[in-house]
Amino acid sequence: MLFALFVVSCNGKDEPKKKTFKFDRYAKVNLSPDMNGWKTTPQGQKAPANDNHLSALEIVKQTIMMRFQNKKAFGDEIVSRGFADEQRDFNPKAPKLKMYASDIINQIGNNPPYIIKSFLEAENVVLVRRENIDAPFDTIAYIPNSVLRIAEKQIKEAFTQKDYDKVYQLFEDAYTFLPITAEELREIRK
């Protein structure tokens, strides 16, 4: 009798578990240096390839704001987003700026999560510093548009497929920045 119950309960029709999205408001979206943008010194350390560039750590320390465009959402307006101290990782080997997951995905109450397109579909993203409130912004790094488009495509695909582990993994490593000066940026945008 016990054997019969076991056979009936093991009919091979296990129901696949439905994966539900658990929004993690504390998850971070990393903006990490693309270390190919710096040269390697004879001591094995990364240093600016150009004397006018800052080190990756100095970029993280000195960035006060990220500025970008999203013409679909905001026309020609430049959108700015600042960084608090807790949104910076000063690890000299892997410095990074951190945005919040809610900059890309949000969820209100028990409603389904949704994508926020303002940053996800952004272009011309630059990291800037400012010596004082009256000084103009000084561009010190940028996220190439090609990096932004790849991240957008991969995050949207993972989100649509409900592969939330992949979404959070992309938050960890999809966005990379390179050092640049305002003059160099003008040249590459011609």
C-alpha positions in Angstrom: 0.0 0.0 0.0 2.8 2.4 0.9 4.5 1.5 -2.3 1.4 2.3 -4.3 1.1 5.8 -2.7 4.7 6.5 -3.5 4.3 5.4 -7.2 1.1 7.6 -7.5 2.8 10.6 -6.0 5.8 10.3 -8.3 4.0 10.4 -11.6 6.8 12.5 -13.2 4.6 15.6 -13.6 6.4 17.9 -11.2 5.0 21.4 -11.5 7.7 23.9 -12.4 8.0 26.5 -9.7 6.9 29.9 -10.9 9.7 32.4 -10.5 8.5 35.6 -9.0 10.4 38.9 -8.9 11.5 40.1 -5.5 12.5 43.7 -5.9 15.6 44.5 -3.9 15.6 48.2 -3.3 19.0 47.9 -1.8 20.6 46.4 -4.9 23.1 48.6 -6.6 23.8 49.4 -10.2 27.6 49.7 -10.5 29.4 52.2 -12.7 32.9 50.6 -12.8 36.1 51.7 -14.6 36.9 49.9 -17.9 40.5 49.3 -16.9 41.4 49.2 -20.6 41.2 53.0 -20.4 44.3 53.2 -18.2 47.9 52.0 -18.9 49.7 49.5 -16.7 52.8 50.8 -15.1 56.0 48.8 -14.7 54.9 48.2 -11.1 51.7 46.5 -12.4 49.4 49.4 -11.3 46.9 51.1 -13.5 47.7 54.8 -14.3 46.1 57.4 -16.6 47.1 56.8 -20.2 46.9 60.6 -20.7 48.4 63.1 -18.2 45.1 65.0 -18.3 43.1 62.0 -17.1 42.4 61.1 -13.6 42.9 57.6 -12.1 39.8 55.4 -11.7 39.9 56.0 -7.9 40.1 59.8 -8.4 37.2 59.7 -10.8 35.1 57.9 -8.1 36.2 60.4 -5.5 35.7 63.6 -7.5 32.5 62.8 -9.5 29.7 64.9 -8.1 27.2 64.1 -10.7 26.4 62.1 -13.8 24.8 64.0 -16.7 23.1 62.4 -19.7 20.5 62.8 -22.4 17.4 60.8 -23.2 15.9 62.5 -26.2 12.8 60.2 -26.3 11.9 61.1 -22.7 13.4 64.6 -22.2 14.1 66.1 -25.7 17.3 68.1 -25.7 17.3 68.6 -21.9 20.4 67.3 -20.0 19.4 65.2 -17.0 21.7 65.2 -13.9 21.9 62.7 -11.1 24.2 63.1 -8.1 26.0 60.5 -5.9 26.0 60.4 -2.1 29.0 59.2 -0.2 27.4 55.8 0.4 27.2 55.4 -3.4 30.9 55.3 -3.8 33.3 52.3 -3.4 36.8 53.6 -2.7 38.5 50.2 -3.0 41.7 51.2 -4.9 41.7 47.9 -6.9 38.0 48.1 -7.9 36.6 51.6 -7.3 33.1 52.3 -8.5 30.1 54.6 -8.3 26.7 53.0 -7.4 23.2 53.9 -8.5 20.1 52.3 -7.1 18.2 49.4 -8.7 15.2 51.7 -8.7 17.0 53.9 -11.2 16.3 51.1 -13.7 13.5 48.9 -12.3 10.9 49.8 -9.8 8.0 48.1 -8.1 5.2 49.7 -6.1 3.5 47.5 -3.5 2.4 44.2 -4.9 2.1 45.5 -8.5 4.4 44.0 -11.2 7.8 45.5 -11.5 8.4 47.8 -14.4 11.4 49.3 -16.2 12.3 53.0 -15.8 13.6 54.1 -19.2 15.2 57.5 -18.3 18.7 56.1 -17.6 18.3 52.7 -19.3 17.8 54.4 -22.7 20.2 57.3 -21.9 22.9 58.5 -24.2 25.9 60.8 -23.9 26.5 59.9 -20.2 29.4 61.8 -18.6 30.7 62.0 -15.1 31.6 65.5 -14.0 33.3 67.4 -11.2 33.1 71.0 -10.1 35.6 73.0 -8.1 33.0 75.2 -6.5 29.3 76.2 -7.0 30.2 79.0 -9.4 32.6 76.9 -11.5 31.5 75.2 -14.7 31.2 71.4 -14.8 34.4 69.6 -15.8 34.0 66.3 -17.6 36.3 63.6 -16.2 34.8 60.3 -17.6 32.1 58.9 -19.8 30.2 55.8 -20.5 30.4 55.0 -24.2 27.0 54.9 -26.0 27.9 51.4 -27.2 28.2 50.2 -23.6 24.8 51.8 -22.8 23.1 50.1 -25.8 24.5 46.7 -25.0 23.4 47.0 -21.3 19.9 48.3 -22.3 19.4 45.3 -24.7 20.7 42.7 -22.2 18.7 44.1 -19.2 15.5 44.4 -21.2 15.9 40.8 -22.5 16.6 39.4 -19.1 13.7 41.4 -17.5 11.3 40.2 -20.3 12.4 36.6 -19.8 11.9 37.1 -16.0 15.6 36.1 -15.5 16.0 38.3 -12.5 19.3 36.8 -11.4 20.7 37.9 -14.8 19.2 41.4 -14.3 21.0 41.8 -11.0 24.2 40.3 -12.4 24.0 42.9 -15.2 23.5 45.6 -12.6 26.8 44.5 -11.2 28.9 44.6 -14.4 27.2 46.0 -17.4 28.1 49.7 -17.0 31.7 50.8 -17.4 33.3 54.2 -17.8 36.5 55.5 -19.4 38.5 58.6 -18.5 38.1 61.6 -20.8 38.5 65.4 -20.9 35.8 67.7 -22.2 38.0 68.5 -25.2 38.4 64.8 -26.0 34.7 64.3 -25.6 33.9 67.0 -28.1 36.3 65.4 -30.6 34.7 62.0 -30.4 31.1 63.4 -30.7 31.9 65.3 -33.9 
